[in-house]
Amino acid sequence: MTRVLVLQPSAICPPAVLGDWLVGGGARLEVVTPDALPAGLSGYDAVVCLGGEMGARDDAAHPWLARLRELMAGAVEAGLPVLGICLGAQLLAAATGGAVRRMPGGPETGIEPATLDAAGDALLGGLGRSAPVVQSHYDEVHELPPGAVHLAWSTRCRVQAFRLGDRAWGLQGHIETTPAIVLEWARRDTAKASAWPPGALEPQRLAARHADIAKAWQPVAVRFAQLAAGSADGATRAGLAGN
């Protein structure tokens, strides 16, 4: 079975439904927290890095961020499929020559569509021109890594998705959340909560919007699992994880 390393920087940002979708696609997940990061990537077929409340360069407060960046850069170099979400996307960019900054106009929040220009992309090509995501971030990727392909944007944030090489993707928006997770984030961060559109945090509305997110993104997660297994394009991953 395909082994996917899931890096979880924060207790409040679990893999949640993304984990369920990846397992449904045939993956076996190994979720690790900053106190249990692996020494290397040998034996793994793909890497997923989730979100967190810290910044991608907050090494003084979170020294393990440097190791996360090393693991993600190593996965890209080894040719493993990589998926970074929110902080994970920012870490992917920072690890490979891009730059991250505080958003000038304050946090981007809410469930909004990301506009895509990803036709033909191996992972995001089936999404069409837009797909809903949960926005909950103070920081943004403002310089893409060298050679990266810009795939999506929103009204507030230019880099909503990018691809590095042909097997690594960063997504600024969240696709993995549940209504309960979003409400917990709002409880913990009142500044972000106050920036949500009026009524958008009502449980019934959150549930309906998460159903829209699942419809769009579950096939993407399954596709990522297939890429990790090498079954989508006939490529073999034998030996790459040990490079």
C-alpha positions in Angstrom: 0.0 0.0 0.0 1.2 3.5 -0.8 2.8 5.2 2.2 2.1 8.9 2.6 3.9 11.0 5.2 1.6 13.6 6.6 3.4 16.5 8.4 1.0 18.1 10.9 2.6 21.3 12.3 -0.4 22.2 14.6 -2.8 20.2 16.7 -5.7 22.3 15.4 -5.0 21.5 11.8 -5.4 17.8 11.4 -5.8 15.9 8.1 -9.5 15.5 8.8 -11.5 14.7 5.6 -8.4 15.0 3.4 -7.0 12.0 5.3 -10.3 10.1 4.7 -10.1 10.9 0.9 -6.5 9.8 0.6 -7.2 6.5 2.4 -10.1 6.1 0.1 -7.7 6.5 -2.8 -5.6 3.6 -1.5 -3.0 5.4 0.6 -1.8 4.5 4.1 -1.1 7.7 6.1 1.6 8.2 8.7 0.7 11.4 10.5 3.7 13.0 12.4 3.9 16.0 14.6 6.9 18.3 15.1 8.3 16.2 18.0 8.4 13.1 15.9 9.7 14.1 12.5 11.4 11.3 10.5 15.1 11.3 9.9 14.6 10.9 6.1 12.1 10.0 3.5 13.1 6.4 2.8 10.1 4.2 2.3 7.6 7.0 1.7 5.8 7.5 -1.6 4.5 11.0 -1.1 4.5 13.9 1.4 1.6 16.1 2.6 2.2 19.1 4.8 -0.8 20.7 6.6 -1.5 24.1 8.0 -0.8 25.8 11.3 -1.0 29.1 13.1 2.7 29.9 12.9 4.5 31.5 10.0 6.8 29.7 7.6 9.9 31.4 8.9 9.0 31.6 12.6 12.0 29.5 13.5 12.8 31.4 16.7 9.6 30.3 18.3 9.4 27.0 16.4 12.9 25.7 15.6 11.5 22.5 14.0 10.2 24.6 11.0 13.7 24.4 9.5 13.4 20.6 9.5 10.0 20.7 7.9 11.4 22.8 5.1 14.3 20.4 4.7 11.9 17.5 4.4 9.8 19.2 1.8 12.8 20.3 -0.2 14.1 16.7 0.0 10.8 15.3 -1.2 10.8 17.7 -4.2 14.4 16.8 -5.0 13.6 13.0 -4.8 10.6 13.4 -7.2 8.0 12.4 -4.6 4.5 13.8 -5.0 4.2 16.7 -2.5 1.0 18.6 -1.4 1.3 21.6 0.9 -1.8 23.2 2.3 -1.9 26.8 3.7 1.3 26.9 5.9 2.4 23.7 4.1 2.2 25.6 0.8 4.2 28.5 2.3 6.8 26.1 3.6 7.1 24.5 0.2 7.7 27.9 -1.4 10.1 29.0 1.3 12.0 25.7 1.1 12.6 25.9 -2.7 13.5 29.5 -3.3 10.3 31.4 -3.0 9.3 34.0 -0.4 6.4 34.5 2.1 5.2 37.7 3.7 2.4 39.1 5.9 -0.6 40.0 3.8 -0.7 43.8 3.5 -4.5 44.1 4.0 -5.0 41.8 6.9 -6.1 38.1 6.9 -8.0 36.5 4.1 -11.0 34.6 5.6 -14.2 32.9 4.5 -15.1 30.2 2.0 -14.5 31.7 -1.4 -13.7 30.3 -4.8 -10.2 30.1 -6.0 -9.9 31.0 -9.8 -7.8 28.4 -11.6 -5.8 28.4 -14.8 -4.8 24.7 -14.5 -6.1 23.0 -17.6 -3.9 20.0 -18.3 -2.3 20.0 -14.8 -1.9 16.4 -13.5 -3.5 17.2 -10.2 -5.8 20.2 -10.5 -6.7 20.0 -14.2 -10.1 18.5 -13.5 -11.3 21.4 -11.3 -12.4 23.7 -14.1 -12.2 27.5 -13.7 -13.0 27.8 -10.0 -13.3 25.7 -6.8 -14.3 26.7 -3.3 -11.7 26.6 -0.4 -11.6 27.8 3.2 -9.4 30.9 3.5 -7.9 31.4 6.9 -4.4 33.0 6.6 -2.4 36.1 7.6 0.6 35.3 5.4 0.9 34.6 1.6 3.4 33.4 -0.9 4.4 36.6 -2.7 7.3 35.2 -4.7 7.1 31.8 -6.3 10.1 29.5 -6.3 12.2 29.6 -9.5 10.5 27.6 -12.2 7.2 27.3 -10.4 3.9 27.4 -12.4 1.2 29.7 -11.0 -2.2 27.8 -11.1 -4.8 29.8 -9.1 -5.6 33.1 -7.4 -8.3 34.8 -5.4 -9.5 38.4 -5.1 -7.2 39.0 -2.1 -4.3 36.6 -2.7 -2.5 36.2 -6.0 -0.9 32.8 -5.2 -3.7 30.4 -4.3 -2.0 27.4 -6.0 1.2 26.6 -7.7 3.1 23.6 -9.1 6.8 23.0 -8.7 8.2 20.6 -11.3 5.6 18.1 -12.2 4.9 16.4 -8.8 4.7 19.1 -6.1 1.8 21.4 -5.4 1.0 24.2 -3.0 -2.6 25.2 -2.1 -3.1 28.4 0.0 -6.7 27.6 0.8 -7.8 24.7 3.0 -9.7 21.7 1.5 -9.4 19.4 4.5 -11.5 21.1 7.1 -14.8 20.3 8.7 -17.3 22.9 10.1 -16.2 22.0 13.6 -12.6 22.7 12.8 -13.4 26.1 11.3 -15.5 27.0 14.3 -12.7 26.0 16.6 -10.3 28.3 14.7 -12.8 31.1 15.0 -13.0 30.6 18.7 -9.3 30.7 19.1 -8.7 33.7 16.8 -11.3 36.4 17.2 -9.5 38.7 14.8 -9.9 36.2 12.0 -13.4 35.4 13.1 -14.5 39.0 12.8 -13.1 39.2 9.3 -15.5 36.4 8.0 -18.5 37.6 6.0 -21.7 38.1 8.1 -23.4 34.8 8.6 -20.7 32.7 7.0 -19.8 31.0 10.3 -23.4 29.7 10.9 -23.2 25.9 11.3 -25.7 25.1 8.6 -24.1 27.4 6.1 -20.7 26.0 6.9 -22.0 22.5 6.4 -23.5 23.3 3.0 -20.3 25.0 1.8 -18.2 22.1 3.0 -20.3 19.8 0.9 -19.3 22.0 -2.1 -15.7 21.7 -1.1 -15.9 17.9 -0.9 -17.5 17.6 -4.3 -14.7 19.6 -5.9 -11.7 18.4 -3.9 -12.3 14.7 -3.0 -11.4 13.6 -6.6 -8.2 15.7 -6.4 -7.2 13.9 -3.2 -7.8 10.5 -4.8 -5.8 11.6 -7.8 -2.9 12.6 -5.5 -3.0 9.1 -3.9 -2.9 7.6 -7.4 0.0 9.8 -8.3 1.8 8.6 -5.2 1.1 5.0 -6.1 2.4 5.6 -9.6 -0.8 4.2 -11.0 -2.1 7.4 -12.7 0.7 7.8 -15.2 2.4 4.4 -15.2 5.5 5.8 -13.5 7.3 3.7 -10.9 8.4 5.3 -7.7 10.7 2.4 -6.8 13.9 3.7 -5.3 13.1 7.4 -5.4 12.2 7.7 -1.7 15.6 6.6 -0.8 17.5 9.1 -2.9 
